């Protein structure tokens, strides 16, 4: 049987979220590099993805879009040995889904807003928009720090979809807005994320692409060294 095809880019935080999940679920993917600057690839993506955004999973002709839906689909149809990122218990599953949404909306979105500002010509950049994004990241850091007190992972003691969402969002966000030293639970959590095998594998795969990340100046040298 053919592997599920993931149309994605290794630098994209959204794509990294799905690939981290696939690693954790033991799912092998046929990863196809997606270049949105190619008109033909853009047209093909628009034809299969309602929002025209990556990543896009295609499995036996079925197209599945949106990161959290892709992860749930992989768990339902391809996870090995009963691996789960969304618990069976309904209340525990709600907690995972909540923190997954929190990371997408309140970590990844402002991080992407800061990236978008840097991609604009300097004369068109908005310091007001950038300041609002930085402020939202700091508020999100504080909320995550409170949530992580007494917890190993974001939604409990098991690595979950919420952690798959947090990993790339936090990785890139910290390059723009470092976590304050006072948020010690979040700082310790970030180190646990970076040490998790699924996350480490995705970070390693993205290293050759970090030179294209607009916020690369803020990446720690253990992840990116311009002269290496």
MDAnalysis code that builds the backbone (N, CA, C; Angstrom):
import MDAnalysis as mda
import numpy as np

u = mda.Universe.empty(684, n_residues=228, atom_resindex=np.repeat(np.arange(228), 3), trajectory=True)
u.add_TopologyAttr("name", ["N", "CA", "C"] * 228)
u.add_TopologyAttr("resid", np.arange(1, 229))
u.add_TopologyAttr("resname", ["UNK", "UNK", "UNK", "UNK", "UNK", "UNK", "UNK", "UNK", "UNK", "UNK", "UNK", "UNK", "UNK", "UNK", "UNK", "UNK", "UNK", "UNK", "UNK", "UNK", "UNK", "UNK", "UNK", "UNK", "UNK", "UNK", "UNK", "UNK", "UNK", "UNK", "UNK", "UNK", "UNK", "UNK", "UNK", "UNK", "UNK", "UNK", "UNK", "UNK", "UNK", "UNK", "UNK", "UNK", "UNK", "UNK", "UNK", "UNK", "UNK", "UNK", "UNK", "UNK", "UNK", "UNK", "UNK", "UNK", "UNK", "UNK", "UNK", "UNK", "UNK", "UNK", "UNK", "UNK", "UNK", "UNK", "UNK", "UNK", "UNK", "UNK", "UNK", "UNK", "UNK", "UNK", "UNK", "UNK", "UNK", "UNK", "UNK", "UNK", "UNK", "UNK", "UNK", "UNK", "UNK", "UNK", "UNK", "UNK", "UNK", "UNK", "UNK", "UNK", "UNK", "UNK", "UNK", "UNK", "UNK", "UNK", "UNK", "UNK", "UNK", "UNK", "UNK", "UNK", "UNK", "UNK", "UNK", "UNK", "UNK", "UNK", "UNK", "UNK", "UNK", "UNK", "UNK", "UNK", "UNK", "UNK", "UNK", "UNK", "UNK", "UNK", "UNK", "UNK", "UNK", "UNK", "UNK", "UNK", "UNK", "UNK", "UNK", "UNK", "UNK", "UNK", "UNK", "UNK", "UNK", "UNK", "UNK", "UNK", "UNK", "UNK", "UNK", "UNK", "UNK", "UNK", "UNK", "UNK", "UNK", "UNK", "UNK", "UNK", "UNK", "UNK", "UNK", "UNK", "UNK", "UNK", "UNK", "UNK", "UNK", "UNK", "UNK", "UNK", "UNK", "UNK", "UNK", "UNK", "UNK", "UNK", "UNK", "UNK", "UNK", "UNK", "UNK", "UNK", "UNK", "UNK", "UNK", "UNK", "UNK", "UNK", "UNK", "UNK", "UNK", "UNK", "UNK", "UNK", "UNK", "UNK", "UNK", "UNK", "UNK", "UNK", "UNK", "UNK", "UNK", "UNK", "UNK", "UNK", "UNK", "UNK", "UNK", "UNK", "UNK", "UNK", "UNK", "UNK", "UNK", "UNK", "UNK", "UNK", "UNK", "UNK", "UNK", "UNK", "UNK", "UNK", "UNK", "UNK", "UNK", "UNK", "UNK", "UNK", "UNK", "UNK", "UNK", "UNK"])
u.atoms.positions = np.array([
    [0.841, -1.193, 0.000],
    [0.000, 0.000, 0.000],
    [0.879, 1.247, 0.000],
    [0.497, 2.220, -0.821],
    [1.274, 3.449, -0.920],
    [1.189, 4.240, 0.381],
    [2.281, 4.912, 0.699],
    [2.309, 5.753, 1.893],
    [1.423, 6.978, 1.701],
    [0.835, 7.499, 2.798],
    [0.139, 8.784, 2.698],
    [1.126, 9.854, 2.233],
    [0.683, 10.719, 1.342],
    [1.536, 11.778, 0.803],
    [1.263, 13.070, 1.563],
    [2.312, 13.679, 2.069],
    [2.177, 14.972, 2.729],
    [2.856, 16.024, 1.865],
    [2.050, 16.930, 1.341],
    [2.572, 18.059, 0.587],
    [2.899, 19.157, 1.596],
    [4.184, 19.470, 1.732],
    [4.603, 20.319, 2.842],
    [5.954, 20.944, 2.538],
    [6.381, 21.817, 3.453],
    [7.720, 22.399, 3.373],
    [8.368, 22.259, 4.747],
    [9.636, 21.825, 4.810],
    [10.269, 21.563, 6.105],
    [10.467, 22.789, 6.982],
    [10.403, 24.004, 6.417],
    [10.576, 25.220, 7.216],
    [9.275, 25.686, 7.851],
    [8.152, 25.240, 7.332],
    [6.836, 25.706, 7.781],
    [6.485, 25.150, 9.156],
    [6.080, 26.034, 10.062],
    [5.684, 25.597, 11.405],
    [4.455, 24.700, 11.358],
    [3.511, 25.009, 10.478],
    [2.308, 24.176, 10.366],
    [2.659, 22.771, 9.881],
    [3.545, 22.707, 8.900],
    [3.961, 21.408, 8.389],
    [4.748, 20.632, 9.431],
    [5.605, 21.329, 10.166],
    [6.381, 20.669, 11.218],
    [5.468, 20.057, 12.271],
    [4.393, 20.742, 12.595],
    [3.436, 20.209, 13.581],
    [2.942, 18.826, 13.155],
    [2.591, 18.683, 11.890],
    [2.069, 17.404, 11.393],
    [3.167, 16.347, 11.349],
    [4.364, 16.722, 10.923],
    [5.439, 15.738, 10.817],
    [5.863, 15.254, 12.201],
    [5.879, 16.148, 13.190],
    [6.154, 15.733, 14.574],
    [5.133, 14.688, 15.003],
    [3.869, 14.954, 14.717],
    [2.805, 14.015, 15.082],
    [2.994, 12.674, 14.383],
    [3.346, 12.708, 13.111],
    [3.546, 11.456, 12.374],
    [4.661, 10.631, 13.004],
    [5.760, 11.290, 13.383],
    [6.850, 10.588, 14.062],
    [6.331, 9.946, 15.350],
    [5.594, 10.711, 16.143],
    [5.109, 10.217, 17.433],
    [4.129, 9.070, 17.273],
    [3.371, 9.070, 16.182],
    [2.384, 8.020, 15.927],
    [2.985, 6.823, 15.194],
    [4.241, 6.935, 14.802],
    [4.873, 5.854, 14.062],
    [4.373, 5.726, 12.645],
    [3.979, 6.844, 12.044],
    [3.422, 6.836, 10.686],
    [4.481, 7.291, 9.684],
    [4.754, 6.477, 8.698],
    [5.663, 6.859, 7.622],
    [4.894, 7.660, 6.576],
    [5.489, 8.748, 6.135],
    [4.864, 9.616, 5.146],
    [5.750, 9.742, 3.917],
    [5.123, 9.915, 2.788],
    [5.828, 10.291, 1.568],
    [5.763, 11.818, 1.511],
    [6.834, 12.476, 1.959],
    [6.827, 13.930, 2.032],
    [7.243, 14.529, 0.686],
    [6.333, 15.291, 0.124],
    [6.567, 15.945, -1.165],
    [6.787, 17.438, -0.918],
    [7.939, 17.948, -1.342],
    [8.259, 19.355, -1.135],
    [7.284, 20.230, -1.909],
    [6.642, 21.144, -1.183],
    [5.647, 22.023, -1.792],
    [6.234, 23.417, -1.933],
    [6.282, 23.906, -3.151],
    [6.793, 25.238, -3.445],
    [5.630, 26.116, -3.879],
    [5.165, 26.971, -2.979],
    [4.011, 27.806, -3.300],
    [4.356, 28.907, -4.293],
    [5.641, 29.090, -4.585],
    [6.034, 30.041, -5.611],
    [5.901, 29.492, -7.021],
    [5.624, 28.188, -7.120],
    [5.431, 27.550, -8.418],
    [3.937, 27.610, -8.768],
    [3.555, 28.302, -9.846],
    [2.132, 28.454, -10.177],
    [1.393, 27.131, -10.326],
    [2.045, 26.134, -10.886],
    [1.386, 24.841, -11.090],
    [1.118, 24.163, -9.756],
    [2.102, 24.212, -8.843],
    [1.899, 23.612, -7.529],
    [0.842, 24.376, -6.731],
    [0.859, 25.693, -6.855],
    [-0.151, 26.510, -6.172],
    [-1.548, 26.173, -6.684],
    [-1.693, 26.035, -7.987],
    [-2.995, 25.706, -8.575],
    [-3.463, 24.331, -8.121],
    [-2.542, 23.363, -8.068],
    [-2.902, 22.016, -7.635],
    [-3.337, 22.013, -6.173],
    [-2.646, 22.794, -5.345],
    [-3.024, 22.877, -3.934],
    [-4.396, 23.519, -3.776],
    [-4.631, 24.612, -4.479],
    [-5.924, 25.296, -4.398],
    [-7.072, 24.389, -4.814],
    [-6.794, 23.477, -5.739],
    [-7.838, 22.587, -6.237],
    [-8.230, 21.533, -5.216],
    [-7.345, 21.215, -4.252],
    [-7.610, 20.128, -3.311],
    [-7.780, 20.587, -1.879],
    [-7.297, 21.789, -1.560],
    [-7.383, 22.298, -0.195],
    [-8.330, 23.497, -0.168],
    [-9.400, 23.459, 0.637],
    [-10.380, 24.553, 0.638],
    [-9.760, 25.928, 0.877],
    [-8.750, 26.008, 1.762],
    [-8.120, 27.292, 2.062],
    [-6.855, 27.519, 1.256],
    [-6.446, 26.516, 0.485],
    [-5.242, 26.662, -0.317],
    [-3.981, 26.801, 0.507],
    [-3.945, 26.145, 1.665],
    [-2.797, 26.260, 2.563],
    [-2.134, 24.907, 2.770],
    [-0.854, 24.941, 3.058],
    [-0.157, 23.713, 3.416],
    [-0.116, 23.583, 4.932],
    [0.038, 22.325, 5.384],
    [0.240, 21.095, 4.624],
    [-1.072, 20.511, 4.108],
    [-0.940, 19.603, 3.171],
    [-2.082, 18.855, 2.661],
    [-1.697, 17.386, 2.622],
    [-2.525, 16.547, 3.226],
    [-2.310, 15.105, 3.200],
    [-3.200, 14.494, 2.130],
    [-2.633, 13.612, 1.318],
    [-3.420, 12.869, 0.328],
    [-3.180, 11.389, 0.590],
    [-4.246, 10.682, 0.910],
    [-4.149, 9.261, 1.263],
    [-5.149, 8.469, 0.443],
    [-4.621, 7.630, -0.461],
    [-5.482, 6.825, -1.338],
    [-6.500, 7.706, -2.071],
    [-6.046, 8.856, -2.524],
    [-6.901, 9.763, -3.276],
    [-7.726, 10.699, -2.432],
    [-7.739, 10.509, -1.128],
    [-8.514, 11.372, -0.235],
    [-7.633, 12.522, 0.258],
    [-8.093, 13.745, 0.097],
    [-7.343, 14.911, 0.549],
    [-7.817, 15.327, 1.941],
    [-6.862, 15.568, 2.831],
    [-7.168, 15.982, 4.200],
    [-6.362, 17.243, 4.491],
    [-7.061, 18.319, 4.855],
    [-6.415, 19.599, 5.118],
    [-6.576, 19.990, 6.584],
    [-5.797, 20.993, 6.994],
    [-5.766, 21.566, 8.341],
    [-5.015, 20.639, 9.303],
    [-4.046, 21.214, 9.989],
    [-3.095, 20.428, 10.773],
    [-3.745, 19.502, 11.803],
    [-4.641, 20.024, 12.602],
    [-5.236, 19.199, 13.664],
    [-6.080, 18.073, 13.091],
    [-6.756, 18.338, 11.979],
    [-7.576, 17.311, 11.330],
    [-6.668, 16.242, 10.723],
    [-5.563, 16.668, 10.120],
    [-4.613, 15.696, 9.566],
    [-4.084, 14.781, 10.663],
    [-3.725, 15.371, 11.806],
    [-3.197, 14.567, 12.918],
    [-4.240, 13.577, 13.414],
    [-5.466, 14.026, 13.557],
    [-6.522, 13.112, 14.008],
    [-6.751, 12.007, 12.975],
    [-6.689, 12.362, 11.699],
    [-6.847, 11.367, 10.637],
    [-5.728, 10.323, 10.712],
    [-4.499, 10.772, 10.884],
    [-3.377, 9.832, 10.974],
    [-3.530, 8.912, 12.174],
    [-4.007, 9.459, 13.282],
    [-4.217, 8.621, 14.465],
    [-5.292, 7.570, 14.200],
    [-6.365, 7.965, 13.571],
    [-7.473, 7.043, 13.324],
    [-7.119, 5.943, 12.329],
    [-6.327, 6.280, 11.323],
    [-6.147, 5.359, 10.194],
    [-4.756, 4.746, 10.059],
    [-3.750, 5.333, 10.708],
    [-2.393, 4.862, 10.430],
    [-1.500, 4.671, 11.652],
    [-1.930, 5.076, 12.829],
    [-1.061, 4.981, 14.008],
    [-0.682, 3.530, 14.280],
    [0.560, 3.324, 14.715],
    [1.044, 1.978, 14.993],
    [0.979, 1.669, 16.482],
    [0.704, 0.413, 16.786],
    [0.752, -0.096, 18.162],
    [-0.086, 0.727, 19.135],
    [-1.215, 1.201, 18.664],
    [-2.119, 1.929, 19.554],
    [-1.625, 3.288, 19.977],
    [-0.637, 3.844, 19.287],
    [-0.116, 5.172, 19.639],
    [-1.228, 6.203, 19.510],
    [-1.252, 7.138, 20.464],
    [-2.299, 8.154, 20.464],
    [-1.711, 9.512, 20.821],
    [-2.236, 10.538, 20.184],
    [-1.931, 11.921, 20.540],
    [-3.164, 12.657, 21.032],
    [-4.319, 12.026, 20.849],
    [-5.590, 12.529, 21.380],
    [-6.169, 11.405, 22.221],
    [-6.329, 11.614, 23.524],
    [-6.751, 10.521, 24.406],
    [-8.155, 10.012, 24.100],
    [-8.406, 8.781, 24.533],
    [-9.750, 8.230, 24.413],
    [-10.729, 8.894, 25.368],
    [-10.257, 9.223, 26.568],
    [-11.124, 9.863, 27.554],
    [-11.623, 11.204, 27.007],
    [-12.943, 11.435, 26.985],
    [-13.486, 12.649, 26.359],
    [-12.986, 13.943, 26.995],
    [-12.925, 13.979, 28.316],
    [-12.472, 15.211, 28.973],
    [-10.994, 15.471, 28.714],
    [-10.184, 14.416, 28.755],
    [-8.763, 14.573, 28.458],
    [-8.562, 14.999, 27.002],
    [-9.400, 14.470, 26.106],
    [-9.307, 14.850, 24.694],
    [-9.655, 16.320, 24.501],
    [-10.634, 16.808, 25.253],
    [-10.994, 18.224, 25.162],
    [-9.834, 19.110, 25.599],
    [-9.134, 18.707, 26.649],
    [-7.984, 19.483, 27.120],
    [-6.897, 19.538, 26.057],
    [-6.637, 18.405, 25.422],
    [-5.635, 18.375, 24.352],
    [-6.058, 19.279, 23.209],
    [-7.306, 19.191, 22.805],
    [-7.775, 20.017, 21.690],
    [-7.744, 21.508, 22.048],
    [-8.058, 21.830, 23.294],
    [-8.017, 23.235, 23.704],
    [-6.604, 23.792, 23.587],
    [-5.630, 23.095, 24.156],
    [-4.266, 23.613, 24.135],
    [-3.657, 23.561, 22.747],
    [-4.112, 22.631, 21.927],
    [-3.735, 22.631, 20.523],
    [-4.214, 23.919, 19.851],
    [-5.459, 24.269, 20.073],
    [-6.020, 25.496, 19.501],
    [-5.312, 26.724, 20.072],
    [-5.052, 26.696, 21.372],
    [-4.379, 27.832, 22.009],
    [-3.032, 28.091, 21.329],
    [-2.266, 27.029, 21.117],
    [-0.944, 27.201, 20.510],
    [-1.044, 27.698, 19.075],
    [-2.026, 27.208, 18.336],
    [-2.184, 27.658, 16.961],
    [-2.592, 29.134, 16.888],
    [-3.521, 29.533, 17.749],
    [-4.050, 30.894, 17.672],
    [-3.182, 31.927, 18.383],
    [-2.622, 31.555, 19.519],
    [-1.978, 32.552, 20.376],
    [-0.463, 32.435, 20.456],
    [0.102, 31.399, 19.841],
    [1.557, 31.316, 19.667],
    [1.914, 31.406, 18.182],
    [1.345, 30.493, 17.398],
    [1.729, 30.431, 15.993],
    [1.265, 31.665, 15.225],
    [0.062, 32.124, 15.493],
    [-0.465, 33.261, 14.733],
    [0.344, 34.540, 14.952],
    [0.621, 34.952, 16.204],
    [1.463, 36.149, 16.357],
    [2.887, 35.947, 15.858],
    [3.424, 34.731, 15.995],
    [4.756, 34.464, 15.443],
    [4.743, 34.669, 13.932],
    [3.711, 34.161, 13.271],
    [3.615, 34.319, 11.826],
    [3.392, 35.781, 11.437],
    [2.723, 36.535, 12.312],
    [2.531, 37.961, 12.045],
    [3.872, 38.697, 12.051],
    [4.756, 38.325, 12.967],
    [6.082, 38.942, 13.011],
    [6.907, 38.546, 11.786],
    [6.758, 37.302, 11.366],
    [7.430, 36.870, 10.137],
    [6.918, 37.668, 8.942],
    [5.601, 37.853, 8.882],
    [5.009, 38.581, 7.764],
    [5.515, 40.015, 7.707],
    [5.703, 40.639, 8.869],
    [6.214, 42.007, 8.878],
    [7.624, 42.072, 8.302],
    [8.460, 41.105, 8.646],
    [9.831, 41.108, 8.145],
    [9.902, 40.832, 6.646],
    [8.899, 40.157, 6.123],
    [8.883, 39.862, 4.692],
    [8.432, 41.054, 3.851],
    [7.873, 42.071, 4.505],
    [7.447, 43.270, 3.792],
    [8.641, 44.182, 3.514],
    [8.559, 45.000, 2.482],
    [9.574, 46.048, 2.321],
    [9.596, 46.917, 3.579],
    [10.751, 47.380, 3.957],
    [10.892, 48.098, 5.230],
    [9.922, 49.266, 5.356],
    [9.682, 49.972, 4.283],
    [8.805, 51.149, 4.355],
    [7.347, 50.776, 4.586],
    [6.992, 49.511, 4.391],
    [5.600, 49.086, 4.568],
    [5.378, 48.355, 5.884],
    [6.416, 48.173, 6.670],
    [6.266, 47.458, 7.930],
    [5.529, 48.303, 8.963],
    [4.753, 47.628, 9.800],
    [3.968, 48.306, 10.832],
    [4.514, 47.949, 12.205],
    [5.118, 48.922, 12.876],
    [5.603, 48.677, 14.231],
    [4.437, 48.441, 15.179],
    [3.298, 49.044, 14.899],
    [2.115, 48.830, 15.731],
    [1.673, 47.366, 15.678],
    [1.639, 46.797, 14.485],
    [1.259, 45.390, 14.339],
    [2.283, 44.476, 14.998],
    [3.565, 44.795, 14.816],
    [4.612, 43.984, 15.421],
    [4.553, 44.048, 16.943],
    [4.301, 45.226, 17.480],
    [4.217, 45.386, 18.937],
    [3.042, 44.591, 19.494],
    [1.918, 44.593, 18.783],
    [0.751, 43.835, 19.239],
    [1.054, 42.337, 19.234],
    [1.768, 41.863, 18.218],
    [2.122, 40.448, 18.145],
    [3.080, 40.072, 19.280],
    [4.051, 40.930, 19.553],
    [4.989, 40.647, 20.648],
    [4.272, 40.626, 21.993],
    [3.344, 41.533, 22.186],
    [2.594, 41.570, 23.441],
    [1.747, 40.313, 23.612],
    [1.135, 39.863, 22.521],
    [0.327, 38.642, 22.595],
    [1.202, 37.438, 22.925],
    [2.393, 37.373, 22.360],
    [3.294, 36.265, 22.687],
    [3.644, 36.264, 24.170],
    [3.919, 37.410, 24.727],
    [4.251, 37.464, 26.156],
    [3.074, 37.029, 27.017],
    [1.857, 37.415, 26.639],
    [0.673, 36.967, 27.387],
    [0.504, 35.452, 27.255],
    [0.767, 34.948, 26.068],
    [0.648, 33.509, 25.844],
    [1.698, 32.742, 26.636],
    [2.913, 33.267, 26.693],
    [3.956, 32.630, 27.490],
    [3.506, 32.508, 28.948],
    [2.932, 33.574, 29.470],
    [2.494, 33.557, 30.870],
    [1.405, 32.514, 31.093],
    [0.464, 32.412, 30.154],
    [-0.613, 31.425, 30.278],
    [-0.061, 30.007, 30.199],
    [0.867, 29.783, 29.297],
    [1.471, 28.458, 29.176],
    [2.286, 28.110, 30.421],
    [2.976, 29.086, 30.958],
    [3.764, 28.846, 32.166],
    [2.873, 28.402, 33.319],
    [1.722, 29.052, 33.449],
    [0.774, 28.650, 34.513],
    [0.259, 27.236, 34.259],
    [-0.068, 26.926, 33.022],
    [-0.599, 25.607, 32.688],
    [0.419, 24.507, 32.959],
    [1.679, 24.808, 32.751],
    [2.726, 23.784, 32.847],
    [3.192, 23.511, 34.268],
    [2.790, 24.308, 35.209],
    [3.207, 24.055, 36.588],
    [2.675, 22.692, 37.042],
    [3.556, 21.813, 37.416],
    [3.171, 20.485, 37.868],
    [2.863, 19.501, 36.757],
    [3.099, 19.894, 35.499],
    [2.824, 19.002, 34.363],
    [4.103, 18.771, 33.568],
    [4.237, 17.575, 33.014],
    [5.367, 17.287, 32.144],
    [5.112, 17.818, 30.748],
    [3.909, 17.569, 30.240],
    [3.518, 18.025, 28.909],
    [2.337, 18.970, 29.021],
    [1.978, 19.581, 27.940],
    [1.057, 20.708, 28.006],
    [-0.328, 20.341, 28.511],
    [-0.815, 19.165, 28.144],
    [-2.159, 18.768, 28.573],
    [-2.135, 17.647, 29.604],
    [-0.971, 17.354, 30.176],
    [-0.897, 16.294, 31.185],
    [0.453, 15.612, 31.186],
    [0.449, 14.316, 31.455],
    [1.703, 13.572, 31.553],
    [2.082, 12.855, 30.268],
    [1.220, 12.899, 29.271],
    [1.513, 12.243, 27.996],
    [1.725, 13.279, 26.897],
    [2.732, 13.048, 26.074],
    [2.977, 13.881, 24.896],
    [1.751, 13.758, 23.995],
    [1.215, 14.902, 23.535],
    [-0.053, 14.893, 22.807],
    [-0.018, 15.841, 21.614],
    [-1.154, 15.930, 20.938],
    [-1.283, 16.857, 19.818],
    [-1.001, 18.286, 20.249],
    [-1.315, 18.619, 21.494],
    [-1.036, 19.969, 21.990],
    [0.455, 20.270, 21.958],
    [1.270, 19.287, 22.277],
    [2.717, 19.474, 22.248],
    [3.248, 19.534, 20.817],
    [2.592, 18.812, 19.916],
    [2.962, 18.910, 18.502],
    [2.728, 20.328, 17.989],
    [1.662, 20.958, 18.460],
    [1.366, 22.338, 18.067],
    [2.323, 23.315, 18.728],
    [2.631, 23.064, 19.994],
    [3.485, 23.993, 20.742],
    [4.906, 24.014, 20.212],
    [5.417, 22.864, 19.794],
    [6.844, 22.746, 19.460],
    [7.311, 23.737, 18.396],
    [6.779, 23.694, 17.174],
    [7.283, 24.628, 16.160],
    [6.878, 26.071, 16.431],
    [5.685, 26.266, 16.987],
    [5.231, 27.623, 17.275],
    [6.153, 28.295, 18.288],
    [6.479, 27.570, 19.344],
    [7.348, 28.113, 20.384],
    [8.775, 28.271, 19.872],
    [9.231, 27.310, 19.102],
    [10.594, 27.356, 18.550],
    [10.822, 28.652, 17.784],
    [9.902, 28.983, 16.887],
    [10.059, 30.191, 16.083],
    [9.709, 31.454, 16.867],
    [8.707, 31.365, 17.737],
    [8.304, 32.545, 18.511],
    [9.440, 33.053, 19.382],
    [10.187, 32.134, 20.002],
    [11.283, 32.512, 20.886],
    [12.370, 33.276, 20.121],
    [12.496, 33.018, 18.844],
    [13.478, 33.754, 18.043],
    [13.135, 35.235, 17.967],
    [11.862, 35.564, 18.076],
    [11.413, 36.953, 18.047],
    [11.289, 37.549, 19.453],
    [10.704, 36.760, 20.341],
    [10.434, 37.235, 21.710],
    [10.894, 36.150, 22.679],
    [12.068, 36.284, 23.267],
    [12.547, 35.270, 24.208],
    [11.594, 35.114, 25.397],
    [11.532, 33.903, 25.904],
    [10.720, 33.653, 27.102],
    [11.406, 34.305, 28.302],
    [10.686, 35.115, 29.071],
    [11.301, 35.749, 30.250],
    [11.806, 34.704, 31.243],
    [12.882, 35.028, 31.936],
    [13.464, 34.099, 32.909],
    [12.484, 33.722, 34.007],
    [11.487, 34.593, 34.257],
    [10.501, 34.320, 35.304],
    [9.563, 33.171, 34.939],
    [9.450, 32.862, 33.642],
    [8.534, 31.801, 33.198],
    [9.303, 30.475, 33.183],
    [9.715, 30.024, 34.366],
    [10.635, 28.888, 34.446],
    [9.988, 27.572, 34.018],
    [8.680, 27.412, 34.235],
    [8.014, 26.170, 33.811],
    [8.014, 26.063, 32.283],
    [7.792, 27.192, 31.631],
    [7.782, 27.192, 30.169],
    [9.189, 26.970, 29.617],
    [10.182, 27.563, 30.239],
    [11.556, 27.364, 29.798],
    [11.974, 25.896, 29.917],
    [11.602, 25.261, 31.030],
    [11.925, 23.843, 31.208],
    [11.165, 22.980, 30.200],
    [9.933, 23.360, 29.924],
    [9.122, 22.631, 28.940],
    [9.742, 22.720, 27.551],
    [10.236, 23.886, 27.185],
    [10.869, 24.039, 25.879],
    [12.046, 23.074, 25.723],
    [12.819, 22.913, 26.781],
    [13.939, 21.974, 26.722],
    [13.450, 20.537, 26.588],
    [12.353, 20.200, 27.250],
    [11.787, 18.849, 27.098],
    [11.306, 18.639, 25.667],
    [10.681, 19.669, 25.097],
    [10.238, 19.564, 23.704],
    [11.411, 19.298, 22.777],
    [12.471, 20.084, 22.930],
    [13.613, 19.954, 22.026],
    [14.305, 18.604, 22.169],
    [14.170, 17.975, 23.333],
    [14.789, 16.669, 23.566],
    [13.902, 15.509, 23.122],
    [12.629, 15.779, 22.872],
    [11.724, 14.702, 22.464],
    [12.155, 14.190, 21.087],
    [12.270, 12.883, 20.890],
    [12.772, 12.357, 19.611],
    [12.000, 12.835, 18.387],
    [10.691, 12.952, 18.494],
    [9.895, 13.379, 17.346],
    [10.179, 14.824, 16.981],
    [10.340, 15.663, 17.988],
    [10.635, 17.077, 17.749],
    [12.064, 17.235, 17.239],
    [13.000, 16.549, 17.888],
    [14.405, 16.658, 17.489],
    [14.602, 16.258, 16.035],
    [13.899, 15.230, 15.585],
    [14.032, 14.773, 14.198],
    [13.565, 15.838, 13.218],
    [12.487, 16.526, 13.562],
    [11.950, 17.548, 12.670],
    [12.840, 18.788, 12.667],
    [13.363, 19.175, 13.825],
    [14.296, 20.307, 13.882],
    [15.534, 20.006, 13.049],
    [16.067, 18.788, 13.168],
    [17.247, 18.413, 12.390],
    [16.976, 18.487, 10.886],
    [15.800, 18.027, 10.477],
    [15.453, 18.048, 9.057],
    [15.313, 19.474, 8.528],
    [14.948, 20.396, 9.411],
    [14.736, 21.787, 8.991],
    [16.014, 22.619, 8.992],
    [17.085, 22.126, 9.605],
    [18.299, 22.936, 9.756],
    [18.798, 23.558, 8.447],
    [18.828, 22.804, 7.346],
    [19.324, 23.419, 6.106],
    [18.466, 24.583, 5.614],
    [17.246, 24.673, 6.124],
    [16.315, 25.701, 5.660],
    [16.263, 26.920, 6.574],
    [16.863, 26.854, 7.765],
    [16.751, 27.958, 8.718],
    [17.343, 29.260, 8.175],
    [18.249, 29.156, 7.227],
    [18.842, 30.372, 6.656],
    [17.805, 31.210, 5.909],
    [16.664, 30.610, 5.597],
    [15.597, 31.341, 4.916],
    [14.545, 31.877, 5.893],
    [14.659, 31.556, 7.169],
    [13.698, 32.025, 8.178],
    [13.981, 33.501, 8.477],
    [13.005, 34.392, 8.300],
    [13.257, 35.820, 8.502],
    [13.750, 36.181, 9.908],
    [13.397, 35.372, 10.896],
    [13.823, 35.650, 12.260],
    [15.050, 34.864, 12.681],
    [15.825, 34.398, 11.717],
    [16.954, 33.507, 12.022],
    [17.979, 34.133, 12.972],
    [18.068, 35.448, 13.007],
    [19.037, 36.101, 13.897],
    [18.750, 35.787, 15.360],
    [17.514, 35.428, 15.661],
    [17.150, 35.131, 17.035],
    [17.246, 33.659, 17.411],
    [17.618, 32.803, 16.458],
    [17.751, 31.377, 16.753],
    [19.035, 31.121, 17.543],
    [18.936, 30.251, 18.534],
    [20.115, 29.891, 19.318],
    [21.131, 29.176, 18.426],
    [22.418, 29.332, 18.749],
    [23.466, 28.759, 17.917],
    [23.410, 27.243, 17.879],
    [22.790, 26.616, 18.870],
    [22.685, 25.145, 18.834],
    [21.742, 24.684, 17.721],
    [20.913, 25.611, 17.249],
    [20.002, 25.277, 16.162],
    [20.475, 25.816, 14.811],
    [21.116, 26.979, 14.839],
    [21.498, 27.603, 13.580],
    [22.750, 28.440, 13.765],
    [23.771, 28.116, 12.964],
    [25.007, 28.892, 12.955],
    [25.231, 29.356, 11.514],
    [25.128, 30.652, 11.259],
    [25.200, 31.152, 9.874],
    [26.456, 30.713, 9.132],
    [27.560, 30.587, 9.822],
    [28.813, 30.261, 9.144],
    [29.083, 28.758, 9.022],
    [28.164, 27.955, 9.587],
    [28.390, 26.513, 9.564],
    [28.181, 25.963, 8.153],
])
